[in-house]
Amino acid sequence: MLFSSQLLGLYKPNLGAYRKALDLIDAKAEEVLMVAAHAYDLRAAKDLGMKTIYIHRWTDDIDEDMVEVKNEFDVFLEGMQNLPDAIKKVSGGSQEI
């Protein structure tokens, strides 16, 4: 599911935006997976208990230490080609990435 900040009336990484999205889909944070290309967005999701997949793009997060980012989230990807397998892995499947 995809939510816009306009719909929520809040902007990431405000925790309220994530909480409102969870309320709208009647889900617990532990049941949700967030995929993003910005570490700050994923940190907020992780703080709430969501599973996280980071997609590295050379144009984003240029001030982040990628060694740290690689170990910070459930999955770190270099591009989107392995995203389906990563989703399976994080969702409890045994798929290797």
C-alpha positions in Angstrom: 0.0 0.0 0.0 1.2 3.5 -0.7 0.2 6.6 1.3 0.9 10.2 0.4 1.8 12.9 2.9 -1.0 14.9 1.5 -3.5 12.2 2.5 -2.0 11.7 5.9 -1.5 15.4 6.6 1.9 14.6 8.1 5.4 14.1 6.6 8.0 11.4 7.0 9.9 10.8 9.2 7.3 12.1 11.6 6.2 9.1 13.7 2.7 10.4 13.5 2.6 9.7 9.7 3.5 6.1 10.2 1.0 5.7 13.1 -1.8 7.2 11.0 -1.0 4.9 8.1 -1.0 1.9 10.4 -4.4 3.0 11.8 -5.8 3.4 8.3 -5.0 -0.2 7.4 -5.7 -1.5 10.9 -2.3 -3.1 11.2 0.4 -3.4 13.9 3.8 -2.1 13.1 5.3 -5.6 13.4 3.0 -6.7 10.5 4.2 -4.1 8.1 7.3 -3.8 5.9 8.6 -0.4 4.7 10.8 -0.1 1.7 12.7 3.2 1.2 15.8 4.8 -0.3 16.2 7.2 2.6 17.7 5.9 5.9 15.9 8.6 8.0 12.5 7.3 6.8 13.4 3.8 7.6 14.8 4.7 11.0 11.4 6.1 12.1 9.6 3.0 10.7 12.1 0.7 12.5 11.6 2.7 15.8 7.9 1.8 15.6 8.7 -1.9 15.0 8.2 -2.2 11.3 10.4 -4.4 9.2 12.7 -2.5 6.8 14.3 -2.8 3.4 16.8 -0.1 2.3 17.3 0.4 -1.4 20.6 2.2 -2.1 20.5 4.8 -4.8 23.8 6.7 -5.6 21.8 10.0 -5.7 20.4 9.7 -2.1 21.8 9.6 1.4 25.2 10.8 0.2 26.1 11.9 3.8 25.3 8.5 5.3 27.9 5.9 6.2 26.8 3.0 4.0 28.7 0.5 6.1 26.5 1.5 9.0 23.4 1.6 6.9 24.0 -1.9 5.6 23.9 -3.3 9.1 21.1 -1.0 10.4 18.0 -2.4 8.5 16.6 -5.9 7.9 17.8 -5.9 4.2 20.1 -3.6 2.2 19.8 -3.7 -1.6 21.8 -2.2 -4.4 18.9 -1.4 -6.6 15.4 -2.9 -6.9 16.1 -6.1 -8.9 16.2 -8.3 -5.8 13.3 -6.6 -4.1 10.8 -9.5 -4.5 13.2 -11.9 -2.9 14.0 -9.5 -0.1 10.3 -9.1 0.6 9.9 -12.9 0.9 12.9 -13.1 3.2 11.7 -10.4 5.5 8.2 -11.7 5.5 9.4 -15.0 6.9 10.3 -16.9 3.8 13.6 -18.7 3.5 14.6 -17.1 0.2 18.3 -16.1 0.1 19.2 -12.7 -1.3 
